Amino acid sequence: MREMERDRMPLPLAANKISRSSMKRARKIKQLSLYLVLTLTSAFMILPFIWMISASLKAEHEIFGFPIKWIPEKFYWSNYVDVWTKIPFHLYYLNTLKIVVITIVILLFTCSMAGYAFSKIKFPERDGLFFVYLATLMIPYQVMMIPQFVLMKQFGLIDSHWALIVLGAVSPFGVFLFRQFFSSIPDELLEAARIDGLSEFGVYLRIILPLTKPAIATLVIFSFMHTWNDFLGPLIYLTSDHLYTLQLGMQHFIGEYTTQYALLMAAAVSSIIPTIIVFMAAQDYFVKGIVGSSVKG
Protein backbone atom coordinates (compact mmCIF):
# COMPACT_ATOMS: atom_id res chain seq x y z
CA MET A 1 0.00 0.00 0.00
CA ARG A 2 2.80 2.43 0.90
CA GLU A 3 4.56 1.70 -2.37
CA MET A 4 1.29 2.29 -4.25
CA GLU A 5 0.76 5.59 -2.39
CA ARG A 6 4.32 6.58 -3.12
CA ASP A 7 3.78 5.78 -6.80
CA ARG A 8 0.59 7.85 -6.81
CA MET A 9 2.30 10.78 -5.04
CA PRO A 10 3.39 13.61 -7.34
CA LEU A 11 7.12 13.57 -8.08
CA PRO A 12 7.92 17.05 -6.56
CA LEU A 13 6.15 16.16 -3.30
CA ALA A 14 7.98 12.84 -3.05
CA ALA A 15 11.31 14.55 -3.69
CA ASN A 16 10.57 17.19 -1.03
CA LYS A 17 9.63 14.51 1.49
CA ILE A 18 12.85 12.58 0.81
CA SER A 19 14.95 15.77 1.04
CA ARG A 20 13.35 16.74 4.36
CA SER A 21 13.97 13.32 5.85
CA SER A 22 17.59 13.36 4.66
CA MET A 23 18.05 16.85 6.13
CA LYS A 24 16.65 15.68 9.48
CA ARG A 25 18.95 12.68 9.43
CA ALA A 26 21.96 14.86 8.62
CA ARG A 27 20.98 17.30 11.39
CA LYS A 28 20.77 14.48 13.93
CA ILE A 29 24.13 13.09 12.83
CA LYS A 30 25.68 16.55 13.11
CA GLN A 31 24.17 17.05 16.57
CA LEU A 32 25.37 13.65 17.80
CA SER A 33 28.85 14.37 16.43
CA LEU A 34 28.90 17.69 18.26
CA TYR A 35 27.85 16.06 21.54
CA LEU A 36 30.50 13.37 21.07
CA VAL A 37 33.24 15.98 20.49
CA LEU A 38 32.10 18.03 23.50
CA THR A 39 31.97 14.92 25.71
CA LEU A 40 35.47 13.83 24.69
CA THR A 41 36.80 17.37 25.16
CA SER A 42 35.22 17.64 28.62
CA ALA A 43 36.63 14.26 29.62
CA PHE A 44 40.08 15.28 28.37
CA MET A 45 39.94 18.52 30.37
CA ILE A 46 38.72 16.90 33.59
CA LEU A 47 41.25 14.06 33.40
CA PRO A 48 44.07 16.02 35.18
CA PHE A 49 41.72 16.83 38.08
CA ILE A 50 40.76 13.18 38.44
CA TRP A 51 44.44 12.25 38.46
CA MET A 52 45.12 14.92 41.09
CA ILE A 53 42.41 13.54 43.38
CA SER A 54 43.68 10.00 42.82
CA ALA A 55 47.28 11.01 43.54
CA SER A 56 46.26 12.79 46.74
CA LEU A 57 45.01 9.45 48.12
CA LYS A 58 48.08 7.37 47.22
CA ALA A 59 51.39 6.64 48.84
CA GLU A 60 54.36 8.59 47.50
CA HIS A 61 55.84 5.66 45.54
CA GLU A 62 52.49 4.84 43.87
CA ILE A 63 51.82 8.20 42.26
CA PHE A 64 53.92 7.84 39.11
CA GLY A 65 53.37 4.11 38.68
CA PHE A 66 52.56 2.82 35.20
CA PRO A 67 49.99 1.85 34.14
CA ILE A 68 48.08 4.43 36.13
CA LYS A 69 45.82 3.10 38.87
CA TRP A 70 42.99 5.60 38.94
CA ILE A 71 41.46 3.97 42.02
CA PRO A 72 44.12 3.26 44.67
CA GLU A 73 44.16 -0.13 46.35
CA LYS A 74 44.51 1.65 49.70
CA PHE A 75 43.26 5.16 50.39
CA TYR A 76 45.78 7.25 52.32
CA TRP A 77 43.48 9.78 54.00
CA SER A 78 46.41 10.62 56.23
CA ASN A 79 47.78 12.78 53.39
CA TYR A 80 45.06 15.34 54.09
CA VAL A 81 45.72 15.18 57.81
CA ASP A 82 49.43 15.79 57.22
CA VAL A 83 48.68 18.80 55.01
CA TRP A 84 46.75 20.50 57.80
CA THR A 85 49.20 19.56 60.57
CA LYS A 86 52.71 19.65 59.09
CA ILE A 87 52.35 23.29 58.02
CA PRO A 88 49.98 26.06 59.24
CA PHE A 89 47.64 25.37 56.31
CA HIS A 90 44.65 26.83 58.15
CA LEU A 91 46.54 30.13 58.53
CA TYR A 92 47.27 30.24 54.80
CA TYR A 93 43.60 29.52 54.14
CA LEU A 94 42.48 32.40 56.37
CA ASN A 95 45.05 34.78 54.82
CA THR A 96 43.84 33.96 51.32
CA LEU A 97 40.20 34.26 52.34
CA LYS A 98 40.86 37.64 53.96
CA ILE A 99 42.55 39.01 50.83
CA VAL A 100 39.85 37.63 48.54
CA VAL A 101 36.87 38.96 50.51
CA ILE A 102 38.24 42.48 51.05
CA THR A 103 39.45 42.73 47.44
CA ILE A 104 36.12 41.63 45.98
CA VAL A 105 34.10 44.03 48.17
CA ILE A 106 36.25 47.01 47.15
CA LEU A 107 36.38 45.85 43.53
CA LEU A 108 32.59 45.62 43.24
CA PHE A 109 32.23 49.15 44.57
CA THR A 110 34.88 50.74 42.34
CA CYS A 111 33.96 48.87 39.16
CA SER A 112 30.20 49.38 39.51
CA MET A 113 30.61 53.10 40.23
CA ALA A 114 32.98 53.60 37.29
CA GLY A 115 30.80 51.49 35.00
CA TYR A 116 27.74 53.55 35.96
CA ALA A 117 29.59 56.81 35.26
CA PHE A 118 30.86 55.63 31.87
CA SER A 119 27.45 54.29 30.90
CA LYS A 120 24.77 56.61 32.32
CA ILE A 121 26.44 59.94 33.14
CA LYS A 122 27.32 62.25 30.27
CA PHE A 123 30.51 64.27 30.70
CA PRO A 124 33.12 65.65 28.26
CA GLU A 125 35.39 63.06 26.60
CA ARG A 126 33.60 60.21 28.33
CA ASP A 127 34.03 57.71 25.51
CA GLY A 128 37.65 58.71 24.87
CA LEU A 129 38.54 58.35 28.52
CA PHE A 130 36.84 54.95 28.63
CA PHE A 131 38.82 53.82 25.58
CA VAL A 132 42.09 54.91 27.17
CA TYR A 133 41.20 53.15 30.42
CA LEU A 134 40.22 50.02 28.54
CA ALA A 135 43.50 50.10 26.59
CA THR A 136 45.37 49.38 29.83
CA LEU A 137 44.17 45.78 29.45
CA MET A 138 46.74 45.42 26.66
CA ILE A 139 49.67 46.29 28.95
CA PRO A 140 51.40 43.09 30.16
CA TYR A 141 51.72 42.62 33.91
CA GLN A 142 55.48 42.20 33.56
CA VAL A 143 55.71 45.81 32.37
CA MET A 144 53.83 47.15 35.42
CA MET A 145 55.43 44.83 37.96
CA ILE A 146 58.46 46.97 38.86
CA PRO A 147 56.62 50.36 38.97
CA GLN A 148 53.93 48.81 41.18
CA PHE A 149 56.54 47.38 43.52
CA VAL A 150 58.29 50.76 43.82
CA LEU A 151 54.94 52.43 44.51
CA MET A 152 53.97 49.90 47.18
CA LYS A 153 57.40 50.29 48.78
CA GLN A 154 56.96 54.07 49.01
CA PHE A 155 53.58 53.52 50.65
CA GLY A 156 55.16 51.11 53.14
CA LEU A 157 52.94 48.21 52.13
CA ILE A 158 55.64 45.64 51.40
CA ASP A 159 55.16 42.42 53.41
CA SER A 160 51.54 43.33 53.96
CA HIS A 161 48.25 41.98 52.66
CA TRP A 162 47.19 45.53 51.82
CA ALA A 163 49.63 45.62 48.91
CA LEU A 164 47.70 42.81 47.23
CA ILE A 165 44.34 44.31 48.20
CA VAL A 166 45.14 47.78 46.87
CA LEU A 167 46.50 46.45 43.59
CA GLY A 168 43.45 44.24 43.12
CA ALA A 169 40.89 46.91 44.05
CA VAL A 170 40.55 48.21 40.48
CA SER A 171 39.99 46.27 37.28
CA PRO A 172 39.52 47.56 33.71
CA PHE A 173 37.76 44.31 32.87
CA GLY A 174 35.31 44.82 35.74
CA VAL A 175 34.55 48.38 34.63
CA PHE A 176 33.99 47.16 31.07
CA LEU A 177 31.70 44.38 32.31
CA PHE A 178 29.52 46.74 34.37
CA ARG A 179 29.51 49.42 31.70
CA GLN A 180 28.24 46.96 29.08
CA PHE A 181 25.62 45.60 31.46
CA PHE A 182 24.42 49.07 32.48
CA SER A 183 24.08 50.04 28.80
CA SER A 184 21.33 47.43 28.45
CA ILE A 185 19.21 49.17 31.14
CA PRO A 186 16.77 51.70 29.59
CA ASP A 187 17.56 55.35 30.29
CA GLU A 188 13.82 56.01 30.74
CA LEU A 189 13.91 53.99 33.97
CA LEU A 190 16.62 56.24 35.37
CA GLU A 191 14.87 59.40 34.21
CA ALA A 192 11.68 58.33 35.99
CA ALA A 193 13.65 57.78 39.20
CA ARG A 194 15.27 61.23 38.89
CA ILE A 195 11.85 62.83 38.36
CA ASP A 196 10.65 61.13 41.55
CA GLY A 197 13.41 62.96 43.42
CA LEU A 198 16.22 60.43 43.67
CA SER A 199 19.76 61.76 43.56
CA GLU A 200 22.36 60.31 41.19
CA PHE A 201 23.77 58.15 43.96
CA GLY A 202 20.24 57.12 44.93
CA VAL A 203 19.55 56.02 41.35
CA TYR A 204 22.75 53.99 41.38
CA LEU A 205 22.04 52.45 44.80
CA ARG A 206 18.30 51.78 44.58
CA ILE A 207 17.66 51.25 40.88
CA ILE A 208 20.87 50.13 39.21
CA LEU A 209 22.47 47.80 41.77
CA PRO A 210 19.38 45.57 42.33
CA LEU A 211 19.32 44.93 38.56
CA THR A 212 22.99 44.00 38.32
CA LYS A 213 23.10 40.68 40.17
CA PRO A 214 24.29 38.80 37.03
CA ALA A 215 27.15 41.25 36.47
CA ILE A 216 28.08 41.13 40.17
CA ALA A 217 28.14 37.32 40.14
CA THR A 218 30.27 37.30 36.99
CA LEU A 219 32.85 39.67 38.44
CA VAL A 220 32.86 37.80 41.76
CA ILE A 221 33.68 34.51 40.00
CA PHE A 222 36.45 35.99 37.85
CA SER A 223 38.04 38.03 40.63
CA PHE A 224 37.70 35.19 43.15
CA MET A 225 39.49 32.74 40.87
CA HIS A 226 42.21 35.25 40.00
CA THR A 227 42.88 36.37 43.58
CA TRP A 228 42.55 32.91 45.13
CA ASN A 229 44.98 31.33 42.66
CA ASP A 230 47.39 34.26 42.43
CA PHE A 231 50.97 33.15 42.99
CA LEU A 232 53.17 35.86 41.52
CA GLY A 233 51.65 38.75 43.52
CA PRO A 234 52.12 37.17 46.97
CA LEU A 235 55.56 35.96 45.91
CA ILE A 236 56.62 39.55 45.19
CA TYR A 237 55.08 41.36 48.15
CA LEU A 238 55.00 38.82 51.01
CA THR A 239 58.13 37.69 52.84
CA SER A 240 56.84 36.61 56.28
CA ASP A 241 55.64 33.04 56.57
CA HIS A 242 52.63 33.95 58.72
CA LEU A 243 51.36 36.19 55.90
CA TYR A 244 51.63 33.56 53.16
CA THR A 245 48.65 32.65 50.99
CA LEU A 246 47.70 29.13 49.94
CA GLN A 247 49.74 29.23 46.75
CA LEU A 248 52.88 30.21 48.63
CA GLY A 249 52.15 27.82 51.50
CA MET A 250 52.09 24.85 49.14
CA GLN A 251 55.72 25.57 48.29
CA HIS A 252 56.61 23.96 51.64
CA PHE A 253 56.08 20.59 49.98
CA ILE A 254 58.55 21.38 47.20
CA GLY A 255 62.13 20.99 48.39
CA GLU A 256 65.45 21.57 46.67
CA TYR A 257 65.98 17.89 45.92
CA THR A 258 62.64 16.18 46.59
CA THR A 259 58.97 17.01 46.27
CA GLN A 260 56.23 15.48 48.40
CA TYR A 261 53.77 14.99 45.58
CA ALA A 262 51.14 13.18 47.63
CA LEU A 263 50.89 16.05 50.11
CA LEU A 264 51.13 18.60 47.32
CA MET A 265 48.18 17.02 45.50
CA ALA A 266 46.20 16.86 48.76
CA ALA A 267 46.88 20.55 49.34
CA ALA A 268 45.86 21.37 45.75
CA VAL A 269 42.56 19.48 46.14
CA SER A 270 41.88 21.33 49.40
CA SER A 271 42.61 24.67 47.75
CA ILE A 272 40.20 24.28 44.79
CA ILE A 273 37.15 23.43 46.90
CA PRO A 274 36.17 27.10 47.62
CA THR A 275 36.50 27.93 43.90
CA ILE A 276 34.11 25.13 42.98
CA ILE A 277 31.63 26.20 45.67
CA VAL A 278 31.63 29.83 44.50
CA PHE A 279 31.16 28.85 40.87
CA MET A 280 28.35 26.40 41.61
CA ALA A 281 26.57 28.99 43.75
CA ALA A 282 26.77 31.75 41.13
CA GLN A 283 26.75 29.86 37.82
CA ASP A 284 23.17 30.84 36.87
CA TYR A 285 23.87 34.54 37.37
CA PHE A 286 27.25 34.04 35.68
CA VAL A 287 25.63 32.97 32.40
CA LYS A 288 23.14 35.84 32.54
CA GLY A 289 25.95 38.29 33.25
CA ILE A 290 28.04 37.17 30.28
CA VAL A 291 25.03 37.43 27.96
CA GLY A 292 23.80 40.72 29.43
CA SER A 293 27.19 42.40 29.19
CA SER A 294 27.28 41.82 25.42
CA VAL A 295 23.79 43.08 24.60
CA LYS A 296 24.68 46.66 23.86
CA GLY A 297 28.01 48.25 23.03
N, C-alpha and C positions, 0 to 999 in steps of 0.2 A: 504493500500500500504506500509506504514512504517513497519507494522508488517511483511508483506511478505518480504520486503527488509532485515529486521532484521533476519528473518528465513533463508534467502539465504546467509547472511553474515557469513564468516568463524568464528568459535567459538573463536579463539585467538584474532581476530580483534575486535569482539564484547566485549570480556572481557577487552581488552585494552581501548576501548572507554568508557566503564562504569567506569573503574578505574581512567581514566583521569578526567572524569566529577566529580567523587566523591572527587578526590584530589583538584579540583578547588573549589568545594563547601566547603570542609574543610578549604582551604586556606582563602576563603572569611569570613567564620565564625571566624577563628582565627584573621583575620585582624579587623573585626568588634568588637570582644571582646577586642582586644588591644586598639582600639580607645575609646571604652566605659570606660575601666579602666583609660586611660590617661585623658579623659574628667572629670571623677569623681574625680581623684586625683588633677587635676588643679582647679576644683571648690572647693574642700576641702581646698587647699592651699590659694586660693584667698578670701575665706570667711572671715578670720580675717580682711583683708584690707577693704572689703565692710562694715563690722561692724564698723571699725574705722571711715570711712567716714560718715556713718550714725550717729554714736555717736557724731561726731563733729558738727552736725547740729541740735542736740536736746537740750532741756533744761536739767539741771542737774538731776532732779528727774525722767526723762524719760529714762535715759541711760540703767539702769539695770532692766527695766520693763519686765515682762514675761506675755504672749509670746512676743518675740522680734518683734518690729515694724521696719522693714528694711527701710521703707519710712516714715519719720516723718510726722505727720499731719501739723505741722508748722515748717518751716525751720528757724533756728536761725543763720542767717548769722552774727549776732553781735558777735558770738563766735570768728570768725576770726578777727574782728575789735579789740576785747578786747586783743587778743594775741599780736597784733602788737602795742598796745597802753599802756597796763598795765605794760609791761616790755620792755626794749630796745631790742626787738626781731630782729630789723634790724641790730643792732650792733653785735649781736651773729651770724647773718647770714654772715655779712662781715668778722668777725673774722674767721669763719669756711672756708669761700671761700678763704681767704688769705692763710691760712695754707694748704688747699688742692692744690691750684694752685702752690705755691712755692715748696711744697713737690713733686708733680708729675713731675714738670720740672726738678728738681735735680735728682729724681729717674730715669727718662728716660735716662738721661745722664750717670749716674753711672752704671746702669744695662746694657745698651746697650754697653758701653765701655768694661765692664767686660765680658759680653757674647761674644763679638767679640774676646777678647784676649783668652778666654778659648776655643773658637771654631776654630779660623783661624790663630792664632799665636802659633808657636811651641816653647816651652821653657821647661827647665828641670822640671820634676815632675808636669807637668801641670794637668794631670788627677787626680793625688793624691791630689793636692791642691784643685781642684774643688770638689772632694769627701768630703774633710774635710769641705770646706765652705758650701756644701750642707747639711752636717750632722747637721749644726746649726739649721736647720728647726725642728729637733727633740727636741730641748731644749725648755721647757715650758716658757712662758713669766713670770710666777710667779718666776722662778729661776733668771731671769735677771733683775727683777724689782728693787730690792734694789741696786745692783751694778750700774745700769744705773742712778738711782736717785743720788747716791753719786758722780758719774762722772759729771752729769749735775750741781750739786751743786758746785763742784770745778771749773767748767767753768763759774759759775755765771749766769746760764741760768734758774734758778728756777723763776717761775712767769713770764715766757716769752714764746711767741709763738715759739721762735727759739729752745727751748728744744724739742718740738714736731716735728719741721721741721727736725732737725738734726737726731733725732732717726728714722724718717721715710724716710730718704734720701737714705738708702741702703735696699736691699731686696734680700735674697737668692732665693726666688721664682722668682723674676724678672730676676735675672741673669740666672737661669735655663731656664726660658721661652725664653729669647733671645738666649742663647747658643744653645738650641734645634732648634730654628728657623733658626739661622745662619748655622747650620750644614746641612740644606737642600739646601743651596745655593752652586752651583758647585764651586770648587776651581779654575777651569780653567778660570772662569769669573774674579776672583781676580788677577790671574796671568797675564791675558791679560792687565788689568788695570795697574799693576806694570810695565809691559814691555813698556807701553805707557808713563811711567814717573811719575805716581802718587805715592806719598808717602803713608806710611801705614795709616796715618790719612786721607789723601785724598781718599784712597780706602774706608775707613769706612764712610766718610762724603758723598761722591758722588756716590758710588756704593751700599754700604750696606744699609744705612738708607732709601733711596727711596724704597727699596724692603721690608722694614720691617713695613709697615703700619698696617698689621693685628696684629703683635706682639705688636706694640705700642698701638693700640686700646684695646687689651686684658689687658695689664698692666694698662692702664688708667682706665678702668672700675673697675678692682679689687682694685687698690690703691685708687681710688675715693670713692668707697663704704666703704673701711676699714677706711680711714681717716675721711670721712664725718660722719660716724656713731660711731667713736671712743668715748667712754665714760671714760674708765679707765685712759687713758693717760692724758687728760685734768684735770681729777679729781686729779691726783697725782701732776702735775706740775703747775697748774694755781690756784691762790688764789684770785686774784683781779676780781671783778665782771665785769669790763669793758673789760677784756680779755677772758671772758667765750665764749665757743663754743655753738652751738645749743643744744647739748646733755646735757650740764651743765645748760644752760639757762632754759630748760624745767623743771628743778627741782624746779623752783619758784612756779609751780602749785601744787607741792606735799608738803603739810604741815605736821606738827607733828601729828595732829589729823584728819585733813580732806584733801581730794585731789579734786581739781577742774578737774574732768574727762572730762568735755565738752571742756574746754580750752586746756587741755593736748592733747586730740585727735585732736583738730584743729591745735595745734602746730606740732603734729606728721605728719599730712597730709601735712602741709606746708613744713616740713623738707624733705619729701621723693620726692618732685617734681623734684629737680635738679638731683637726682639719676636716676629717670625714664627718664628724658630728655637725660642724658649722655648715658644711655644704649640704648635708641632708636636710637640715632644718630650714635652709633658705633657698633650696633649689627651685621651687615654684616661682618665687619672686625673682630669682636670678634670670630665668628664661624670659619673664615679662620685662625685666629691666633691659636686657640685651635687645629685645625687639623694640621696646619703647624708645630707647635711645637712638634708634636709627630711623624713626618715622619721619622726622623733619630735620633738614640741615640748616 
